[in-house]
Amino acid sequence: MSDCIRNDDCSPYLEWTRRLKIAMEIANAVAYLHVGFTRPIVSKSIKLANILFDEECVAKLFDFTLSEIIPEGETHVNNGVVRATMGHVAPEYAHTGNFNENSDVFSFGILLLQLLTGHELREGVEKYIENNRFDEIIADPMIVGDGLCPEKEHQLKAFADLALKCVTESAEERPTMVDVAKQLRQMYLSSM
């Protein structure tokens, strides 16, 4: 997926609705890891490079080598070593080595910003989003197309706002992956 986001050969497959669907599919997978088992499982490796497509073009999260089950009675895992892709690491993980579901949400927020902009996270992207200056942060013409109609601009704003909630500094203020998945599903259904 990371090659595809920056590759013109893949552009026809990455129009806005397709990116929204990818985000929704990966959010569902991560939400399942967090709540679908008796103990939460944290991925610790949510990034574009770890997304593949099956024969039906459904986005699949892979590479669970860093994944861990949060032990009974614990709220996080900490193996003493921070192992993750820089730029995708939640602040609390970088500072303490503690990783939980909120840390996965942070990494997922970075992924959302990459799907939106077509680039690695840029400093100050919040200012562009808050001022509705999408044309300055969205590099891929497949998203903007022939311009931004009010409906599409509203979707982009909602998507960007959700991404920013996911990457907020305070882990407690981040939404859960279940909430993120629900919001992305609503956005996707409204884009059809």
C-alpha positions in Angstrom: 0.0 0.0 0.0 2.8 2.5 0.8 4.2 2.0 -2.7 0.7 2.5 -4.2 0.0 5.8 -2.4 3.0 7.4 -4.1 2.8 5.5 -7.4 1.0 7.0 -10.4 0.3 3.5 -11.8 -2.0 2.9 -8.8 -3.8 6.3 -8.9 -6.9 5.0 -10.6 -7.5 2.7 -7.7 -7.0 5.3 -5.0 -9.7 7.8 -5.7 -11.3 9.3 -2.6 -14.0 6.6 -2.1 -11.4 3.9 -2.4 -9.2 5.5 0.2 -12.2 5.9 2.5 -13.0 2.2 2.1 -9.4 1.2 2.8 -9.5 3.3 6.0 -12.8 1.6 7.1 -11.5 -1.9 6.4 -8.3 -1.4 8.4 -10.2 0.3 11.2 -12.5 -2.7 11.4 -9.5 -5.1 11.6 -7.8 -3.1 14.4 -11.1 -2.7 16.3 -11.5 -6.5 16.1 -8.0 -6.9 17.6 -8.9 -4.6 20.4 -12.3 -6.0 21.3 -12.8 -9.4 19.5 -10.9 -11.5 22.0 -10.9 -12.1 25.7 -7.9 -9.9 26.1 -7.1 -6.9 23.8 -4.4 -7.4 21.2 -2.4 -4.4 20.1 -0.9 -4.4 16.6 2.0 -2.0 17.3 2.6 -1.8 13.6 -0.2 0.0 11.8 1.3 1.7 8.7 0.7 1.8 5.0 3.6 -0.7 4.4 1.6 -3.3 6.3 -1.6 -3.1 4.2 -2.1 -5.6 1.3 -5.0 -6.2 -0.9 -6.7 -9.6 -1.5 -8.0 -10.7 -4.9 -11.2 -8.8 -4.3 -9.2 -5.6 -3.6 -10.2 -5.7 0.1 -7.5 -4.1 2.3 -5.9 -6.4 4.8 -3.6 -5.6 7.7 -0.6 -7.9 7.9 2.7 -8.3 9.8 1.7 -9.1 13.3 5.2 -9.8 14.5 5.1 -6.9 17.0 1.6 -7.6 18.1 1.0 -8.4 21.8 -1.8 -9.4 24.0 -2.4 -7.1 26.9 -2.1 -9.3 30.0 -4.9 -9.9 32.4 -5.1 -7.1 35.0 -2.9 -4.8 32.9 -3.8 -1.7 30.9 -0.7 -1.8 28.6 2.3 -3.8 27.5 5.9 -2.7 28.1 8.7 -5.0 27.0 11.3 -2.3 27.7 12.2 -1.7 24.1 10.4 0.7 21.8 10.2 -1.0 18.4 8.1 0.8 15.8 8.5 2.9 12.7 9.4 6.4 13.8 6.7 8.9 12.9 4.0 6.3 13.7 4.8 6.1 17.4 2.4 7.5 20.0 4.1 10.0 22.4 3.4 7.8 25.4 5.1 4.8 23.8 8.1 6.8 22.8 8.5 8.3 26.4 7.6 5.3 28.6 7.5 2.2 26.4 3.9 1.7 27.5 1.7 0.6 24.6 -2.1 0.0 24.6 -5.1 0.4 22.4 -4.8 4.2 22.4 -1.3 3.9 21.0 -2.7 1.8 18.0 -5.3 4.6 17.5 -2.4 7.1 17.2 -0.7 5.0 14.6 -4.0 4.6 12.8 -4.4 8.4 12.8 -1.1 8.8 11.1 -2.3 6.3 8.4 -5.4 8.4 7.9 -3.4 11.5 7.4 -1.2 9.7 4.9 -4.3 8.5 3.0 -5.6 12.0 3.0 -2.4 13.8 1.9 -0.6 11.2 -0.1 2.5 11.9 1.8 4.2 11.1 5.1 2.8 13.3 7.9 3.7 17.0 7.4 4.3 19.3 10.3 1.6 21.8 10.8 -1.0 19.8 8.8 -3.6 20.8 11.5 -3.4 24.4 10.5 -4.3 23.6 6.9 -7.2 21.4 8.0 -8.6 23.9 10.4 -8.6 26.6 7.7 -10.1 24.2 5.1 -7.0 24.6 2.9 -7.2 21.0 1.6 -5.7 21.9 -1.8 -2.4 22.7 0.0 -2.1 19.4 1.8 -3.7 17.0 -0.6 -1.0 16.1 -3.1 -2.9 13.4 -5.1 -5.1 14.8 -7.8 -7.2 11.6 -7.6 -8.7 12.9 -4.3 -9.4 16.5 -5.5 -10.3 15.5 -9.0 -12.0 18.4 -10.9 -12.4 20.3 -7.7 -14.0 20.1 -4.3 -17.8 20.2 -4.2 -19.3 21.1 -0.8 -20.2 17.5 -0.1 -16.8 16.1 -0.8 -15.1 19.0 1.1 -17.4 18.1 4.1 -16.2 14.5 3.9 -12.6 15.5 3.7 -13.0 17.8 6.7 -14.7 15.0 8.7 -12.0 12.5 7.8 -9.3 15.0 8.6 -10.9 15.9 11.9 -11.1 12.2 12.8 -7.5 11.8 12.0 -6.5 14.7 14.2 -8.5 13.3 17.1 -6.6 10.0 16.7 -3.2 11.8 16.8 -3.9 14.1 19.7 -1.1 14.1 22.3 -3.3 13.0 25.2 -4.0 9.2 24.9 -7.1 9.6 27.0 -8.6 12.0 24.5 -8.3 9.7 21.5 -11.4 7.9 20.3 -11.5 4.1 20.6 -11.0 2.1 17.4 -14.6 0.9 17.6 -15.7 4.6 17.5 -13.2 5.3 14.7 -14.5 2.4 12.7 -18.1 3.5 13.1 -17.4 7.0 12.0 -15.5 5.8 8.9 -18.4 3.5 8.0 -20.8 6.4 8.2 -18.5 8.5 6.0 -18.1 5.7 3.5 -21.8 5.1 3.3 -22.5 8.8 2.8 -20.0 8.8 -0.1 -21.8 6.2 -2.1 
